[in-house]
Amino acid sequence: DSLLVGAFSRTAPLPPPGDPLGVTPMEVEVDRIKCYDGNIRLVPNPKYDEIKLTLQTQGPNATGALPITRRPQEEHYMAAKGHNTRLQIIQTLWRETRDPRFRAVLCLFYPWPGEAQVLADHIGENENRGQMLFIEKALALRTLRQTLEHETGESLTQRDFARHLQDPDRKLGLSVS
């Protein structure tokens, strides 16, 4: 009897494929990437003009693949591990010039690690480049502490927070004095 049953049919369309499970290179149109909405900068990047000149002359991939990630259930990718300024410049150059070089950019996709990790990565990138104001770092660390408290469900003392930042299992890789 089972052999005489008609073909199986699909009652609903297949969902779109999920994001890669590991770090994956991909080319993505710049209109599908947004800046990290938790950007820690209060003032424009002092190297904006220098970065723009490099990208204009050497192209959007001159400084390597753009790290991106995506929150679960979100449509757009976002800049990961810093790189908001670079993304803004590439998007501006695409809108202003319509030069095909700036339509899509080579990216490295990182699976979503959680809000605290993304914020910590942005803080670390800006700190390593030595371009953060003291107040920017202070406010960013306050936000990170609140995010960690929300994720862990516990209140963190300053000492606990400092330990969380340096805990190799959490991989936040930040330090405070």
Secondary structure as GFF3:
##gff-version 3
##sequence-region A 1 177
A	DSSP	three_ten_helix	2	4	.	.	.	ID=ss1
A	DSSP	beta_strand	24	29	.	.	.	ID=ss2
A	DSSP	three_ten_helix	30	32	.	.	.	ID=ss3
A	DSSP	beta_strand	33	34	.	.	.	ID=ss4
A	DSSP	alpha_helix	48	58	.	.	.	ID=ss5
A	DSSP	beta_strand	66	69	.	.	.	ID=ss6
A	DSSP	beta_strand	77	79	.	.	.	ID=ss7
A	DSSP	alpha_helix	84	97	.	.	.	ID=ss8
A	DSSP	three_ten_helix	100	102	.	.	.	ID=ss9
A	DSSP	beta_strand	104	109	.	.	.	ID=ss10
A	DSSP	alpha_helix	115	128	.	.	.	ID=ss11
A	DSSP	alpha_helix	134	152	.	.	.	ID=ss12
A	DSSP	alpha_helix	158	166	.	.	.	ID=ss13
###
